[in-house]
């Protein structure tokens, strides 16, 4: 399909509900259709469990349709509507309709006598555990990824990167309920987290443990953001500043991630100011993360003098 089409929806529904729209994870983020395709199971998503905000007034129920003879994935049956029109009965109805469709496809003529099209060749979604272990996580900047021991790099969606950033920040782990609240607020549900964890594990293998959810011992603290903190703890301020190339998940607007981002900024800034090294202060103030650090500007002024052109330029840029 082409990219997601933000066209007008029918009956006041969310944009993009039209022929040719792309409802994959890459196209529009978390939704029932993509969840059913990835997990191979029926799924029901409510409100903020959808990634796109325009869909938060809706609930969606979807189930995969497979070829009864081969198990190949043929498509997805989805029912979407306003929150007050969807219930648990909707999920049972969708499941029933899928069973009927698969039974008809299993007839000698493949259901063609009833107007059904012939099965589309497609492979069934399944969990494939990678044979190569995850070596590190790239969480700084706007292109998060998992890096494997063979050097391969697999991009992460923003939501999965947010989950991994939270897991990386706490060695004791998180419950599904805690992660649901941190990522979705009051509208979050543990089921939404469990679905995402299923998908994370299908990509990263045994890198994440459960009950509670946490990174395995060999991966904990091995992200690029974790390396910055580790270097700071070891007193290697220059190396930490060099490694701190971009803000933590710079595209994330999730409050929990914003707090982690701010904590990292504060830790690096405090270490640089305490170093009393004019070169490090200038390097820090030249980054996006340190450009507004007025305390660092004053620390620089005390080292190079208030009349120094470098101090004056940074003073002007911070509005001093």
Secondary structure, DSSP 4 states (H G I P E B T S, - for coil): --S----PPGGG--TT-STT---SHHHHSS-HHHHHHHHSS-EEEEGGGSSSGGGTTEEEEEEEEE-TTT--EEEEEEEEEEGGG--HHHHHHHHHHHHHHHHHHTSTTTTGGGTPPPPPP-PPP-----SSPEEEEE-BSS--EEEETTS-EEE--HHHHHHHHHHHH-TT-B-HHHHHHHHHGGG--HHHHHHHHHHHHHHHGGGEETTTBEE-TTTTT-BHHHHHHHHHHTT-HHHHHHH--S-BTTT---HHHHHHHHHHHHHHHHHHHHHT-HHHHHHHHTSTTTTT-HHHHHHHHHHH-TT-HHHHHHHHHTT-
